Amino acid sequence: MAEEHSVSLKLPTFWPSQPEVWFAQAEAQFHLRKITADETQYYYVLAALDQTTATRLLDLISQPPVQNKYQALKNRLIETFGLSKRERASRLLHFRELGDTKPSALMDEMLAVLGDHPPCLLFEQLFLERLPEDIRVQLVDAQIDGCRQLAKHADALWASRDMEYSTNAVQRTRSTRQKTNKVSSTPVPDGLCYYHHTFGNAARKCTEPCSWSGKEQASRQ
């Protein structure tokens, strides 16, 4: 039965930058196809390694253990390409700013770097420091349990902030247009409309009242 299910399986090429995520997906495929044999899993993973990755594991590949081949290969790949505790800490300390990303997406990225280490107060503070100040101020003293809930509240504030900015932008645009229309329709002291006073014979528009001679060439407003 295992052989029958394994025929259609083709794992993606190994991801050196995210070995834990790659193995999570590979093992999901093994589970769906009921592939439990140690050697079958081992050779599927081995077949998914590119040349550079396989070369770094040449000693293990050349002489794999008699038993638990798959687990030995998995451990070696994660040990070789996974982040150490200090590397995880350094990445979190120098993590990118929020930018245009939703706070919850940023939290997902930071939790992925954190790995299996439980989040703590310092981790939450590192997350808060990457949020815009107006959002961070509203969350600092909030009684929120858990990183996911913190990110959820940040998303709500982020959405509200975007909506407020959009509304203000529309209002500014309307105000500018109203001022422009008011100026363009107000005659200047010499009896000319705004367009002929400003552009003379090159004017393409004309608003009443206007004393420009030959103004029929410009479109009336």
Residue frames as a rotation matrix with the C-alpha (Angstrom) as fourth column:
MET 1
0.568 0.823 0.000 0.00
0.823 -0.568 0.000 0.00
0.000 0.000 -1.000 0.00
ALA 2
0.406 -0.500 -0.765 2.87
0.183 -0.776 0.604 2.38
-0.895 -0.385 -0.224 0.86
GLU 3
-0.660 -0.692 0.293 4.48
0.392 0.016 0.920 1.78
-0.641 0.722 0.261 -2.51
GLU 4
-0.143 0.700 0.700 1.18
0.981 0.007 0.193 2.43
0.130 0.714 -0.688 -4.29
HIS 5
0.802 0.489 -0.343 0.72
0.557 -0.819 0.134 5.79
-0.216 -0.299 -0.930 -2.55
SER 6
0.197 -0.824 -0.532 4.33
0.214 -0.494 0.843 6.84
-0.957 -0.280 0.079 -2.98
VAL 7
-0.169 -0.293 0.941 4.28
0.944 0.227 0.240 6.70
-0.284 0.929 0.238 -6.78
SER 8
0.428 0.473 0.770 2.55
0.736 -0.677 0.006 10.08
0.524 0.564 -0.638 -7.18
LEU 9
0.829 -0.110 -0.549 4.63
0.384 -0.601 0.701 11.89
-0.407 -0.792 -0.456 -4.57
LYS 10
0.109 -0.833 0.542 7.17
0.794 -0.256 -0.552 14.51
0.599 0.490 0.634 -5.66
LEU 11
0.427 0.000 -0.904 8.54
0.779 -0.508 0.367 16.75
-0.460 -0.861 -0.217 -2.94
PRO 12
0.967 -0.142 0.212 9.58
-0.010 -0.851 -0.526 20.33
0.255 0.506 -0.824 -3.78
THR 13
0.114 -0.993 -0.038 13.28
0.395 0.081 -0.915 21.07
0.911 0.089 0.402 -3.85
PHE 14
0.176 -0.093 -0.980 14.60
0.982 0.082 0.169 21.53
0.065 -0.992 0.106 -0.31
TRP 15
0.684 0.121 0.720 14.47
0.151 -0.988 0.022 25.11
0.714 0.094 -0.694 1.07
PRO 16
-0.214 -0.855 -0.472 17.77
0.758 0.160 -0.632 25.86
0.616 -0.493 0.615 2.86
SER 17
-0.725 -0.070 0.685 16.39
-0.185 -0.939 -0.291 29.16
0.664 -0.337 0.668 4.14
GLN 18
-0.089 0.762 0.641 13.40
-0.992 -0.123 0.009 27.49
0.086 -0.635 0.767 5.83
PRO 19
-0.761 -0.307 -0.572 14.21
-0.353 0.935 -0.033 23.85
0.545 0.176 -0.820 6.62
GLU 20
-0.874 0.457 0.166 11.61
0.019 0.372 -0.928 23.49
-0.486 -0.808 -0.334 9.39
VAL 21
-0.024 0.895 -0.446 8.79
-0.694 -0.336 -0.636 24.72
-0.719 0.294 0.630 7.13
TRP 22
-0.212 -0.115 -0.971 9.94
-0.910 0.386 0.153 22.45
0.358 0.915 -0.186 4.31
PHE 23
-0.949 -0.180 -0.258 9.92
-0.086 0.937 -0.337 19.38
0.303 -0.298 -0.905 6.56
ALA 24
-0.566 0.819 0.092 6.47
-0.231 -0.051 -0.972 20.28
-0.791 -0.571 0.218 7.89
GLN 25
0.207 0.646 -0.735 5.15
-0.918 -0.131 -0.373 20.19
-0.337 0.752 0.566 4.33
ALA 26
-0.456 -0.445 -0.771 7.10
-0.703 0.711 0.005 17.06
0.546 0.544 -0.637 3.40
GLU 27
-0.996 0.056 0.075 5.76
-0.010 0.732 -0.681 15.18
-0.094 -0.679 -0.728 6.42
ALA 28
-0.184 0.974 -0.135 2.24
-0.572 -0.217 -0.791 16.31
-0.799 -0.068 0.597 5.58
GLN 29
0.110 0.154 -0.982 2.70
-0.967 0.247 -0.070 14.66
0.232 0.957 0.176 2.17
PHE 30
-0.824 -0.441 -0.356 3.99
-0.335 0.886 -0.322 11.49
0.457 -0.146 -0.877 3.83
HIS 31
-0.776 0.571 0.269 0.98
-0.159 0.236 -0.959 11.42
-0.611 -0.786 -0.092 6.11
LEU 32
0.066 0.862 -0.502 -1.55
-0.833 -0.229 -0.504 11.95
-0.549 0.452 0.703 3.31
ARG 33
0.237 -0.049 -0.970 -0.03
-0.816 0.532 -0.226 9.10
0.527 0.845 0.086 1.31
LYS 34
0.904 0.184 0.385 0.49
-0.403 0.664 0.630 6.88
-0.139 -0.725 0.674 4.36
ILE 35
0.441 -0.851 -0.284 4.24
0.024 0.328 -0.945 6.68
0.897 0.410 0.165 3.74
THR 36
0.889 -0.051 0.455 5.75
-0.458 -0.140 0.878 5.49
0.019 -0.989 -0.148 7.02
ALA 37
0.769 -0.639 -0.010 8.74
0.637 0.769 -0.055 3.39
0.043 0.036 0.998 5.96
ASP 38
0.529 -0.631 -0.567 11.99
0.146 -0.591 0.793 4.95
-0.836 -0.503 -0.221 7.15
GLU 39
-0.483 -0.796 0.365 13.95
0.497 0.094 0.862 4.26
-0.721 0.598 0.350 3.97
THR 40
0.024 0.567 0.824 11.13
0.985 -0.154 0.077 5.52
0.171 0.810 -0.562 1.71
GLN 41
0.917 0.311 -0.251 11.00
0.369 -0.898 0.238 8.83
-0.152 -0.311 -0.938 3.56
TYR 42
0.219 -0.934 -0.283 14.79
0.190 -0.244 0.951 9.06
-0.957 -0.262 0.124 3.56
TYR 43
-0.533 -0.493 0.688 15.15
0.716 0.172 0.677 8.60
-0.452 0.853 0.261 -0.19
TYR 44
0.425 0.717 0.552 12.34
0.873 -0.486 -0.041 11.04
0.239 0.499 -0.833 -0.99
VAL 45
0.876 -0.164 -0.454 14.07
0.094 -0.865 0.493 13.73
-0.473 -0.474 -0.743 1.04
LEU 46
-0.112 -0.987 0.116 17.44
0.288 0.080 0.954 12.84
-0.951 0.141 0.275 -0.46
ALA 47
-0.258 0.080 0.963 15.97
0.960 0.131 0.246 13.15
-0.107 0.988 -0.110 -3.96
ALA 48
0.743 0.635 0.212 14.70
0.647 -0.763 0.017 16.65
0.172 0.125 -0.977 -3.12
LEU 49
0.441 -0.657 -0.612 18.17
0.294 -0.538 0.790 18.03
-0.848 -0.528 -0.044 -2.30
ASP 50
0.963 -0.215 -0.165 19.94
-0.243 -0.421 -0.874 20.22
0.119 0.882 -0.457 -4.84
GLN 51
0.521 -0.817 -0.249 23.61
0.413 0.496 -0.764 19.66
0.748 0.295 0.595 -5.65
THR 52
-0.219 -0.642 0.735 24.97
-0.358 -0.648 -0.672 22.28
0.907 -0.411 -0.088 -3.26
THR 53
0.322 0.436 0.840 22.91
-0.936 0.016 0.351 21.03
0.139 -0.900 0.413 -0.32
ALA 54
0.985 0.075 -0.155 23.69
-0.069 0.997 0.039 17.37
0.157 -0.027 0.987 -0.99
THR 55
0.260 -0.965 -0.046 27.41
0.165 0.091 -0.982 18.12
0.951 0.247 0.183 -1.19
ARG 56
-0.209 -0.322 0.923 27.40
-0.764 -0.536 -0.359 19.54
0.611 -0.780 -0.134 2.32
LEU 57
0.399 0.429 0.810 25.90
-0.841 0.523 0.137 16.26
-0.365 -0.736 0.570 3.58
LEU 58
0.267 -0.300 -0.916 28.11
-0.744 0.540 -0.394 13.98
0.612 0.787 -0.079 1.54
ASP 59
-0.774 -0.622 0.121 29.51
-0.547 0.560 -0.623 12.10
0.320 -0.548 -0.773 4.57
LEU 60
-0.420 0.704 0.573 26.03
-0.514 0.336 -0.789 11.20
-0.748 -0.626 0.220 5.81
ILE 61
0.535 0.656 -0.532 24.71
-0.796 0.182 -0.577 10.38
-0.281 0.733 0.620 2.36
SER 62
-0.074 -0.667 -0.741 27.70
-0.784 0.499 -0.370 8.15
0.617 0.553 -0.560 1.61
GLN 63
-0.751 -0.195 -0.631 27.28
0.189 0.852 -0.488 6.17
0.633 -0.485 -0.603 4.82
PRO 64
-0.053 0.811 0.583 23.76
-0.698 -0.448 0.559 6.56
0.714 -0.377 0.590 6.20
PRO 65
-0.581 -0.123 0.805 22.94
-0.759 0.439 -0.481 4.82
-0.294 -0.890 -0.348 9.49
VAL 66
-0.966 0.214 -0.143 21.41
0.147 0.916 0.374 1.37
0.211 0.340 -0.916 9.31
GLN 67
-0.128 0.953 -0.275 18.30
0.987 0.149 0.057 2.53
0.096 -0.264 -0.960 11.16
ASN 68
0.484 0.459 -0.745 16.49
0.592 -0.799 -0.108 5.86
-0.644 -0.389 -0.658 11.42
LYS 69
-0.447 -0.653 0.611 17.94
0.888 -0.240 0.393 7.14
-0.110 0.718 0.687 8.17
TYR 70
0.158 0.606 0.779 15.18
0.665 -0.649 0.370 9.70
0.730 0.460 -0.506 7.69
GLN 71
0.931 0.235 -0.278 15.49
0.363 -0.537 0.761 11.21
0.029 -0.810 -0.586 11.17
ALA 72
0.129 -0.967 -0.221 19.27
0.702 -0.068 0.709 11.40
-0.701 -0.247 0.669 10.85
LEU 73
-0.476 -0.262 0.839 18.97
0.847 -0.394 0.358 13.23
0.237 0.881 0.409 7.53
LYS 74
0.508 0.750 0.423 16.30
0.531 -0.660 0.532 15.57
0.678 -0.046 -0.734 8.91
ASN 75
0.791 -0.238 -0.563 18.35
0.485 -0.316 0.815 16.39
-0.372 -0.918 -0.135 12.01
ARG 76
-0.232 -0.968 0.101 21.45
0.807 -0.133 0.576 17.08
-0.544 0.215 0.811 9.94
LEU 77
-0.276 0.187 0.943 19.63
0.779 -0.531 0.334 19.39
0.563 0.827 0.001 7.50
ILE 78
0.775 0.610 0.165 18.01
0.378 -0.657 0.652 21.41
0.506 -0.443 -0.740 10.27
GLU 79
0.580 -0.649 -0.492 21.28
0.554 -0.129 0.823 21.57
-0.597 -0.750 0.284 12.18
THR 80
-0.389 -0.804 0.450 23.13
0.868 -0.157 0.470 22.73
-0.308 0.574 0.759 9.06
PHE 81
-0.619 0.175 0.765 20.64
0.504 -0.658 0.559 25.24
0.602 0.732 0.319 7.67
GLY 82
0.491 0.844 -0.215 18.41
0.709 -0.243 0.662 26.13
0.507 -0.478 -0.717 10.62
LEU 83
0.233 -0.352 0.906 19.01
-0.303 -0.912 -0.277 29.21
0.924 -0.210 -0.319 12.76
SER 84
-0.493 -0.434 -0.754 20.88
0.636 0.411 -0.653 28.92
0.594 -0.801 0.073 16.04
LYS 85
0.332 0.631 -0.701 19.51
0.939 -0.289 0.185 30.58
-0.086 -0.720 -0.689 19.19
ARG 86
-0.247 -0.513 -0.822 21.88
0.429 -0.819 0.382 33.50
-0.869 -0.258 0.423 18.81
GLU 87
-0.957 -0.060 0.283 21.03
0.288 -0.289 0.913 33.92
0.027 0.955 0.294 15.13
ARG 88
-0.079 0.995 0.061 17.33
0.853 0.036 0.521 33.97
0.516 0.093 -0.851 15.98
ALA 89
0.309 0.151 -0.939 17.90
0.800 -0.575 0.171 36.56
-0.514 -0.804 -0.298 18.69
SER 90
-0.657 -0.643 -0.393 19.98
0.301 -0.702 0.646 38.74
-0.692 0.306 0.654 16.34
ARG 91
-0.781 0.411 0.470 17.36
0.481 -0.082 0.873 38.64
0.398 0.908 -0.134 13.59
LEU 92
0.243 0.921 -0.304 14.59
0.925 -0.127 0.358 39.58
0.291 -0.368 -0.883 16.02
LEU 93
0.081 -0.296 -0.952 16.62
0.648 -0.710 0.276 42.47
-0.757 -0.639 0.134 17.41
HIS 94
-0.703 -0.412 -0.580 17.24
-0.162 -0.701 0.694 43.83
-0.693 0.582 0.427 13.91
PHE 95
-0.287 0.675 0.680 13.91
0.822 0.538 -0.186 42.89
-0.491 0.505 -0.709 12.34
ARG 96
-0.761 0.019 0.649 12.53
0.496 -0.628 0.600 45.05
0.419 0.778 0.468 9.55
GLU 97
-0.837 0.528 -0.140 10.00
-0.329 -0.692 -0.643 47.82
-0.436 -0.492 0.753 10.19
LEU 98
-0.129 0.897 0.422 6.31
0.206 0.441 -0.874 47.32
-0.970 -0.026 -0.242 9.48
GLY 99
-0.968 -0.224 -0.111 6.20
-0.042 -0.295 0.955 49.25
-0.247 0.929 0.276 6.19
ASP 100
-0.413 0.854 -0.317 3.03
-0.869 -0.265 0.418 48.47
0.272 0.448 0.851 4.20
THR 101
-0.646 0.113 -0.755 2.63
0.087 0.993 0.073 45.03
0.758 -0.019 -0.652 5.83
LYS 102
0.499 0.832 0.242 -0.29
-0.306 -0.092 0.948 44.32
0.811 -0.547 0.209 8.15
PRO 103
-0.023 -0.509 0.861 0.80
-0.989 -0.113 -0.094 43.94
0.145 -0.854 -0.501 11.79
SER 104
0.643 0.320 0.696 -0.44
-0.490 0.870 0.053 40.34
-0.589 -0.375 0.716 11.88
ALA 105
0.923 -0.371 -0.108 1.78
0.098 0.495 -0.863 39.47
0.373 0.786 0.493 8.88
LEU 106
0.107 -0.906 0.409 4.76
-0.624 -0.381 -0.682 40.98
0.774 -0.183 -0.606 10.66
MET 107
0.180 0.031 0.983 3.91
-0.934 0.318 0.161 38.96
-0.308 -0.948 0.086 13.77
ASP 108
0.967 0.198 0.162 3.79
-0.134 0.931 -0.341 35.77
-0.218 0.308 0.926 11.67
GLU 109
0.585 -0.808 -0.075 7.28
-0.057 0.051 -0.997 36.47
0.809 0.587 -0.017 10.32
MET 110
-0.100 -0.638 0.764 8.68
-0.855 -0.337 -0.393 37.19
0.509 -0.692 -0.512 13.77
LEU 111
0.481 0.338 0.809 7.11
-0.737 0.655 0.164 34.06
-0.475 -0.676 0.564 15.27
ALA 112
0.972 -0.167 -0.168 8.64
0.013 0.747 -0.664 32.01
0.236 0.643 0.728 12.45
VAL 113
0.117 -0.977 0.176 12.07
-0.323 -0.205 -0.924 33.34
0.939 0.052 -0.339 13.40
LEU 114
0.033 -0.044 0.998 11.34
-0.997 -0.071 0.030 32.68
0.070 -0.997 -0.046 17.08
GLY 115
-0.533 -0.239 -0.811 10.78
-0.390 0.921 -0.015 29.02
0.751 0.309 -0.584 16.24
ASP 116
0.143 0.606 -0.783 9.79
0.418 0.680 0.602 26.73
0.897 -0.414 -0.156 19.10
HIS 117
-0.844 -0.423 -0.331 10.85
0.486 -0.340 -0.805 29.21
0.228 -0.840 0.492 21.78
PRO 118
0.117 0.956 -0.268 7.82
0.993 -0.114 0.025 30.54
-0.006 -0.269 -0.963 23.71
PRO 119
0.029 -0.050 0.998 7.11
0.345 -0.937 -0.057 34.28
0.938 0.346 -0.009 23.19
CYS 120
-0.182 -0.133 -0.974 7.90
0.980 -0.101 -0.169 36.54
-0.076 -0.986 0.149 26.14
LEU 121
0.627 0.434 -0.647 7.47
0.491 -0.865 -0.104 40.16
-0.605 -0.253 -0.755 27.18
LEU 122
-0.242 -0.813 -0.530 10.67
-0.110 -0.520 0.847 41.15
-0.964 0.263 0.037 25.35
PHE 123
-0.753 0.018 0.658 9.41
0.609 0.400 0.685 39.54
-0.251 0.916 -0.312 22.13
GLU 124
0.312 0.940 0.135 6.15
0.945 -0.293 -0.144 41.51
-0.096 0.172 -0.980 22.34
GLN 125
0.475 -0.201 -0.856 8.12
0.148 -0.941 0.304 44.71
-0.867 -0.271 -0.418 22.92
LEU 126
-0.668 -0.743 0.043 10.26
0.111 -0.043 0.993 44.06
-0.736 0.668 0.111 19.83
PHE 127
-0.386 0.636 0.668 7.04
0.922 0.241 0.303 43.68
0.032 0.733 -0.679 17.85
LEU 128
0.591 0.682 -0.431 5.55
0.723 -0.685 -0.093 46.90
-0.359 -0.256 -0.898 19.26
GLU 129
0.035 -0.678 -0.734 8.69
0.086 -0.729 0.679 48.88
-0.996 -0.087 0.033 18.43
ARG 130
-0.863 -0.351 0.363 8.20
0.349 0.104 0.931 48.08
-0.365 0.931 0.033 14.74
LEU 131
0.065 0.951 0.302 4.71
0.998 -0.059 -0.029 49.58
-0.010 0.303 -0.953 14.65
PRO 132
-0.193 -0.053 0.980 3.93
0.323 -0.946 0.013 53.25
0.927 0.318 0.200 13.88
GLU 133
-0.950 -0.313 0.012 4.06
0.095 -0.324 -0.941 55.38
0.298 -0.893 0.337 17.03
ASP 134
-0.462 0.834 0.302 0.34
-0.859 -0.505 0.081 56.24
0.221 -0.222 0.950 17.02
ILE 135
0.432 0.584 -0.687 -0.59
-0.384 0.809 0.446 52.54
0.816 0.071 0.574 17.00
ARG 136
-0.319 -0.662 -0.678 2.12
0.392 0.559 -0.730 51.54
0.863 -0.499 0.081 19.47
VAL 137
-0.862 -0.016 0.506 0.94
-0.379 -0.642 -0.666 54.12
0.335 -0.767 0.548 22.04
GLN 138
0.049 0.987 0.151 -2.56
-0.947 -0.002 0.320 52.62
0.316 -0.159 0.935 22.02
LEU 139
0.591 0.168 -0.789 -1.24
-0.162 0.983 0.088 49.10
0.790 0.075 0.608 22.60
VAL 140
-0.410 -0.908 0.085 1.51
-0.284 0.039 -0.958 49.61
0.867 -0.417 -0.274 25.16
ASP 141
-0.827 0.098 0.554 -0.77
-0.558 -0.020 -0.830 49.55
-0.070 -0.995 0.071 28.22
ALA 142
0.116 0.923 -0.366 -3.55
-0.901 0.253 0.353 47.41
0.418 0.289 0.861 26.74
GLN 143
-0.259 -0.117 0.959 -4.40
-0.686 0.721 -0.098 44.23
-0.680 -0.683 -0.267 28.64
ILE 144
0.535 0.348 -0.770 -4.03
-0.825 0.412 -0.387 41.70
0.183 0.842 0.507 25.81
ASP 145
0.267 -0.391 0.881 -3.19
-0.432 0.768 0.472 38.03
-0.861 -0.507 0.036 26.27
GLY 146
0.263 -0.244 0.933 -1.03
0.577 0.815 0.050 36.40
-0.773 0.526 0.356 23.64
CYS 147
-0.666 -0.667 -0.334 0.88
0.088 -0.515 0.853 37.54
-0.740 0.539 0.402 20.59
ARG 148
-0.705 0.442 0.555 -1.87
0.686 0.224 0.692 36.66
0.181 0.869 -0.461 18.13
GLN 149
0.380 0.879 -0.289 -4.40
0.923 -0.382 0.051 38.79
-0.065 -0.286 -0.956 20.01
LEU 150
0.033 -0.470 -0.882 -1.90
0.287 -0.841 0.459 41.63
-0.957 -0.269 0.107 20.18
ALA 151
-0.911 -0.396 0.115 -1.43
0.191 -0.157 0.969 41.46
-0.366 0.905 0.219 16.41
LYS 152
-0.302 0.888 0.348 -5.21
0.925 0.185 0.331 41.27
0.229 0.422 -0.877 15.90
HIS 153
0.506 0.448 -0.737 -5.73
0.670 -0.743 0.008 44.49
-0.544 -0.498 -0.676 17.86
ALA 154
-0.378 -0.731 -0.569 -2.89
0.066 -0.634 0.771 46.12
-0.924 0.254 0.287 15.93
ASP 155
-0.793 0.153 0.590 -4.60
0.609 0.223 0.761 45.13
-0.015 0.963 -0.270 12.65
ALA 156
0.247 0.968 -0.042 -7.82
0.969 -0.246 0.023 46.83
0.012 -0.046 -0.999 13.77
LEU 157
0.400 -0.186 -0.898 -5.96
0.273 -0.910 0.310 50.03
-0.875 -0.369 -0.313 14.61
TRP 158
-0.702 -0.710 0.049 -4.05
0.190 -0.120 0.974 49.80
-0.686 0.694 0.219 11.32
ALA 159
-0.458 0.621 0.636 -7.28
0.874 0.183 0.451 49.49
0.164 0.762 -0.626 9.32
SER 160
0.570 0.682 -0.458 -8.84
0.773 -0.634 0.018 52.41
-0.279 -0.364 -0.889 11.19
ARG 161
-0.015 -0.707 -0.707 -5.73
0.154 -0.701 0.697 54.47
-0.988 -0.098 0.119 10.55
ASP 162
-0.845 -0.297 0.444 -5.80
0.441 0.082 0.894 53.75
-0.302 0.951 0.062 6.81
MET 163
-0.005 0.938 0.347 -9.49
0.981 -0.062 0.184 54.65
0.194 0.341 -0.920 6.63
GLU 164
0.564 0.169 -0.808 -8.86
0.509 -0.842 0.179 57.95
-0.650 -0.513 -0.561 8.41
TYR 165
-0.452 -0.817 -0.358 -5.98
0.102 -0.446 0.889 58.79
-0.886 0.365 0.285 6.07
SER 166
-0.702 0.240 0.671 -8.11
0.712 0.229 0.663 57.97
0.006 0.943 -0.331 3.02
THR 167
0.390 0.914 -0.107 -10.97
0.920 -0.391 0.013 60.16
-0.031 -0.104 -0.994 4.27
ASN 168
0.343 -0.346 -0.874 -8.62
0.238 -0.867 0.437 63.07
-0.909 -0.358 -0.215 4.94
ALA 169
-0.731 -0.663 0.163 -7.06
0.288 -0.083 0.954 62.70
-0.619 0.744 0.251 1.49
VAL 170
-0.300 0.726 0.619 -10.50
0.929 0.076 0.361 62.85
0.215 0.683 -0.698 -0.18
GLN 171
0.634 0.561 -0.532 -11.42
0.702 -0.706 0.092 65.91
-0.324 -0.431 -0.842 1.85
ARG 172
-0.087 -0.758 -0.647 -8.17
0.141 -0.652 0.745 67.66
-0.986 -0.027 0.163 0.92
THR 173
-0.798 -0.185 0.573 -8.74
0.556 0.140 0.819 66.89
-0.231 0.973 -0.009 -2.76
ARG 174
0.137 0.944 0.300 -12.27
0.968 -0.192 0.163 68.26
0.212 0.268 -0.940 -2.67
SER 175
0.558 0.024 -0.830 -11.12
0.467 -0.835 0.290 71.40
-0.686 -0.549 -0.477 -0.85
THR 176
-0.513 -0.831 -0.216 -8.37
0.199 -0.360 0.912 71.99
-0.835 0.425 0.350 -3.43
ARG 177
-0.623 0.346 0.702 -10.82
0.774 0.144 0.617 71.58
0.112 0.927 -0.357 -6.31
GLN 178
0.470 0.861 -0.196 -13.31
0.882 -0.468 0.058 73.97
-0.042 -0.200 -0.979 -4.71
LYS 179
0.256 -0.468 -0.846 -10.61
0.230 -0.820 0.523 76.59
-0.939 -0.328 -0.102 -4.24
THR 180
-0.773 -0.584 0.249 -9.43
0.333 -0.040 0.942 76.16
-0.540 0.811 0.226 -7.85
ASN 181
-0.269 0.770 0.578 -12.98
0.932 0.055 0.360 76.44
0.245 0.635 -0.732 -9.22
LYS 182
0.593 0.492 -0.638 -13.59
0.693 -0.715 0.094 79.52
-0.410 -0.498 -0.765 -7.09
VAL 183
-0.148 -0.759 -0.634 -10.43
0.107 -0.650 0.753 81.20
-0.983 0.043 0.177 -8.33
SER 184
-0.839 -0.247 0.485 -11.03
0.459 0.158 0.874 80.26
-0.293 0.956 -0.019 -11.96
SER 185
-0.071 0.903 0.423 -14.60
0.947 -0.072 0.312 81.63
0.313 0.423 -0.850 -11.94
THR 186
0.490 0.199 -0.849 -13.72
0.607 -0.776 0.168 84.95
-0.626 -0.598 -0.501 -10.24
PRO 187
0.704 -0.231 0.671 -12.94
0.529 -0.460 -0.713 87.81
0.473 0.857 -0.202 -12.66
VAL 188
-0.184 -0.845 -0.503 -9.72
0.965 -0.253 0.073 89.71
-0.189 -0.472 0.861 -12.07
PRO 189
-0.022 0.218 -0.976 -9.58
0.347 -0.914 -0.212 93.52
-0.938 -0.343 -0.056 -11.86
ASP 190
-0.775 -0.351 -0.526 -8.83
-0.303 -0.524 0.796 94.03
-0.555 0.776 0.300 -15.59
GLY 191
0.098 0.941 -0.323 -12.16
-0.878 -0.071 -0.473 92.46
-0.468 0.330 0.820 -16.54
LEU 192
-0.202 -0.246 -0.948 -10.64
-0.747 0.665 -0.013 89.24
0.633 0.706 -0.318 -17.82
CYS 193
0.898 0.439 -0.014 -11.48
-0.348 0.731 0.587 85.78
0.268 -0.522 0.809 -16.55
TYR 194
0.569 -0.698 0.436 -8.85
-0.364 0.262 0.894 83.75
-0.738 -0.667 -0.105 -14.73
TYR 195
0.425 -0.394 0.815 -7.83
0.653 0.757 0.025 81.80
-0.627 0.521 0.579 -17.85
HIS 196
0.635 -0.180 0.751 -7.35
0.614 -0.473 -0.632 84.80
0.469 0.863 -0.189 -20.19
HIS 197
0.870 -0.359 0.337 -5.70
-0.476 -0.788 0.391 86.86
0.125 -0.501 -0.857 -17.47
THR 198
0.467 -0.697 0.544 -3.25
-0.286 0.464 0.839 84.02
-0.837 -0.547 0.018 -16.82
PHE 199
-0.090 -0.497 0.863 -2.69
0.554 0.695 0.458 82.51
-0.828 0.519 0.212 -20.29
GLY 200
-0.402 -0.044 -0.915 -3.76
-0.486 -0.836 0.254 85.29
-0.776 0.546 0.315 -22.66
ASN 201
0.078 0.433 -0.898 -4.32
-0.997 0.019 -0.078 84.15
-0.017 0.901 0.433 -26.24
ALA 202
-0.701 -0.414 -0.580 -3.19
-0.445 0.890 -0.098 80.60
0.557 0.189 -0.809 -25.32
ALA 203
-0.597 0.529 0.603 -6.18
-0.610 0.190 -0.770 80.13
-0.521 -0.827 0.209 -23.01
ARG 204
-0.920 0.283 -0.271 -8.30
0.023 0.730 0.683 77.08
0.391 0.622 -0.678 -23.87
LYS 205
-0.196 0.876 -0.440 -11.15
0.965 0.252 0.074 78.00
0.176 -0.410 -0.895 -21.56
CYS 206
-0.806 0.028 0.591 -13.13
-0.041 -0.999 -0.008 81.12
0.591 -0.031 0.806 -20.71
THR 207
-0.361 0.713 -0.602 -15.52
0.933 0.285 -0.221 81.92
0.014 -0.641 -0.767 -17.87
GLU 208
0.030 0.481 0.876 -18.02
0.361 -0.823 0.439 84.75
0.932 0.303 -0.199 -17.75
PRO 209
0.957 0.248 -0.153 -17.67
0.067 -0.698 -0.713 87.64
-0.284 0.672 -0.685 -17.23
CYS 210
-0.026 -0.986 0.166 -14.63
0.633 0.112 0.766 88.21
-0.774 0.125 0.621 -19.47
SER 211
0.660 0.268 -0.702 -13.71
-0.190 -0.844 -0.502 91.14
-0.727 0.465 -0.506 -21.71
TRP 212
-0.414 -0.886 0.209 -11.15
-0.010 0.234 0.972 89.29
-0.910 0.400 -0.106 -23.86
SER 213
0.261 0.458 -0.850 -11.64
-0.849 -0.310 -0.427 89.96
-0.459 0.833 0.308 -27.54
GLY 214
-0.071 -0.233 -0.970 -11.86
-0.790 0.607 -0.088 86.87
0.609 0.760 -0.228 -29.70
LYS 215
-0.576 -0.195 0.794 -12.73
-0.757 0.493 -0.429 84.71
-0.308 -0.848 -0.432 -26.69
GLU 216
0.552 0.819 -0.156 -15.11
-0.815 0.491 -0.307 82.63
-0.175 0.297 0.939 -28.82
GLN 217
0.115 -0.584 -0.804 -12.07
-0.593 0.609 -0.527 80.44
0.797 0.538 -0.276 -29.58
ALA 218
-0.893 -0.420 0.159 -11.93
-0.359 0.457 -0.814 79.31
0.269 -0.784 -0.559 -25.97
SER 219
-0.374 0.783 -0.497 -14.59
0.472 0.622 0.625 76.96
0.799 0.000 -0.602 -24.63
ARG 220
-0.190 0.427 0.884 -17.11
-0.629 -0.744 0.224 78.65
0.754 -0.513 0.410 -22.36
GLN 221
-0.809 -0.058 -0.585 -17.62
0.382 0.705 -0.598 77.39
0.447 -0.707 -0.549 -18.77
